[in-house]
Amino acid sequence: MATKHQAVRVITILSSLLLSTSVFAELVVEDGFVRKPIPGRSMSAAFMTISNTGTEDVVLTTAAIDGAKNVEIHTHSHQDGVMRMRQLHSLEIKSGQAVSLEPGGLHLMVFGIQALPAKPNLTLCDEAKRCYQFPLAVRDLVKR
């Protein structure tokens, strides 16, 4: 009898731990898409709004997209009339806040594209090594 009771206690404790860690950080991606690369090129960019609906801040450190060799978090800046792009090694999203990745601002640079699936998965990982996966749309560079 004691072993059955102990097993139930262990399962309850483990379930509580699993549930409690899952509610700390919750990311939601809205309007996510990756642009098809220009013919003959193997790089492009991805855009979206990332919301943190959890109770703790999230610091994203890596990204990956199906069909691409490498994905980097980038930002644009304008200095002395020159537009510059630079890689960010992390992107913080505060609890209850959203970050927009859009042309001319924060975005994901996508390198080494051979072929994008119709709905590639985006994987975002944080500094705690938690990863979140979201489907993306694929859009032409030119709106039709």
N, C-alpha and C positions, 0 to 999 in steps of 0.2 A: 504494500500500500504506500509506504513512504517513497519508494522509487517512482511510482506513477505521479505522486504529488510533486516531487522534485522535478520531474520531467516537464510537467505543466508549468511550474514556476520558471524554469529555464526558457521554455518556449515563449512565455509571456514577456519575460525580460528582453529576450532577443527581438521579439516583434516590436516592443516599445522603442528599443534603440533604433531599429531600422526605420520605423515610422517617424521618430523624432528627427533623425538626420535628414530625412527627405523633405521636411517642411521648412528647413532653414533657408535653402536657396532654390528658387524655382525660376527658370528663365522661360520666356515666351518670345518667339520670333514671329513678327507680323510683316506681311508684304515682302517676304524674302525672295530675291531673285539673283541669278548670275547672268551676266550678259554673254551671249555667244561671242567668241573671239572673232576679230576681223579675219577674213580668209587669208591663209598663209601665216597667221600669227598663232602663238600658243599661250597667250596671256590675256586676261580679262579682269573684270572686277565684279564684286557682289555687293548688294545693298539690301538694307532691311531696317526694321526697328526692333531692338532687343529690350524687353522689359524684364525687370527683376521683381517678381511678385512675392518673393520670399522675405524672411525676417532678418537676413544677414546680407551684407555687401558681397558682391562677387567680383573677383579679379580674373578676367579671362587672359590666358597666356598662349593658347594655341588654337588653331582652327584647321580644318581639313574639309575638302569637298570631293565627293566621288568624281573620278575622271581627271583629277588634277594632281600633279606631283607635289605642289607646295602652295600653301596659303599663308599670307602675312596680313597682320592688322596694319593699316596705313592711315596717315592723315595728310591733308593738303594745307599748305600755308602760303601766304603771299608776302614776300619780302622785297622791297625796292622794285616793285613792278614785275617780279619774277615769281611764278608759281613753282613751289617745291613740294615734293612728295617725300615723306620719310616713314620708315617703319617704326611702329610702336611695339614694345616687347610685352606690354600688358594693357588692358582696357578695363577700368573699374566701372562697375554698374552698381550704384548704391541701392539699398533696399527701398522698394517702392518707387524707383525711378526708371526711366527709359533712356536709351541712347539711340540716336538715329545715325545710320550709316547711309550716306547719300552722296551723289556726285558733287565734287567740289569740297568735300569734307571728309569725315571718317569713312572708311570703306575697307573691304577685304580685297587685296590684290591676289589674283589667282594665276599661278604659273604652271607651265608644263602641261597644258591641256592637250590631250590626244583626241578624246571624244567625250562629250558630256552626256550622261544619261538624260532621258526626258525629264526626270525629276530627281536630280542628284541630292544626296543627303549632305547636310552641313553638320559637322561635329565641332562643337565649341567646348574646350576644356579649361578649367580654372586652376588656380595655383594649388588648390587642395587635391588636384588630379580627378575631380568629378567632371564627367563629360555629359553633354546634352546633345541630342541629335534632332535635327529638323529637316523636313523636305524643302527644297527650293524650286522655284519655277526657273525656266530658262527663257530669256528674252533676246530678241534681235537687238543689235545696237541701234538701228534706226526704227523708230516707231512707224507702224503702218496703219 
